[in-house]
Amino acid sequence: MTHANPDPDPYRTPGLDSGGSVPPGETPPAEGSTPGAGPQETHNPTTGWAKAPLILILLVAVLVAAMFAAMALIIAL
């Protein structure tokens, strides 16, 4: 099994010193990138809460608070 060395060959790559480093003023070799490799996303749903879940949560909270208030009133009598 042959394994290729991922490091650039300093003898064949312009802008590299003998140790493989980049001298001052030179830009490093271009690297591959994957942001554009995936499919084009056309549907990005909005983030955040919709109105219906918030109303339901608030309604349940008010009902629970009313239940505790009624229980406290019954116990106090």
C-alpha positions in Angstrom: 0.0 0.0 0.0 1.4 3.3 -1.1 0.9 6.4 1.1 1.2 9.8 -0.5 2.9 12.5 1.6 0.4 15.4 2.1 3.2 18.0 2.6 4.2 20.0 -0.5 7.5 19.1 -2.1 9.7 22.2 -1.4 11.7 21.5 -4.6 8.6 21.7 -6.8 6.4 24.3 -4.9 7.3 27.9 -5.5 7.5 30.1 -2.4 8.6 27.5 0.1 11.9 27.4 1.9 13.9 24.2 2.2 12.2 23.4 5.5 8.7 23.8 4.1 8.0 27.1 5.7 6.8 30.2 3.8 9.3 33.1 3.5 8.2 36.6 4.6 6.1 38.4 1.9 5.0 35.1 0.3 1.5 33.7 0.5 1.0 30.1 1.4 -0.3 27.6 -1.2 -4.0 27.7 -1.8 -6.0 25.2 0.3 -9.1 23.4 -0.7 -12.4 24.5 0.8 -15.8 22.8 1.3 -18.4 25.5 1.8 -19.5 25.5 -1.8 -19.4 21.7 -2.1 -22.9 21.0 -0.7 -26.3 21.4 -2.4 -27.8 24.8 -2.7 -30.2 25.5 0.2 -33.3 27.3 -1.0 -35.5 26.9 2.1 -34.2 28.3 5.3 -37.0 28.4 7.9 -37.1 31.4 10.2 -35.8 30.9 13.7 -37.6 31.8 16.9 -41.0 30.9 18.3 -44.3 31.1 16.4 -47.2 32.9 18.0 -49.3 29.7 18.6 -46.8 27.9 20.8 -46.2 31.1 22.9 -49.9 31.6 23.4 -50.4 28.0 24.4 -47.5 28.1 26.9 -48.8 31.4 28.4 -52.3 30.0 28.6 -51.2 26.9 30.5 -49.1 29.1 32.9 -52.1 31.3 33.6 -54.3 28.3 34.2 -51.8 26.7 36.6 -51.4 30.0 38.5 -55.2 30.3 38.7 -55.4 26.8 40.0 -52.9 27.5 42.8 -54.6 30.7 43.7 -58.0 28.9 44.0 -56.4 26.1 46.1 -54.9 28.8 48.4 -58.3 30.5 48.7 -60.0 27.2 49.5 -57.4 26.2 52.1 -57.6 29.6 53.7 -61.4 29.4 54.3 
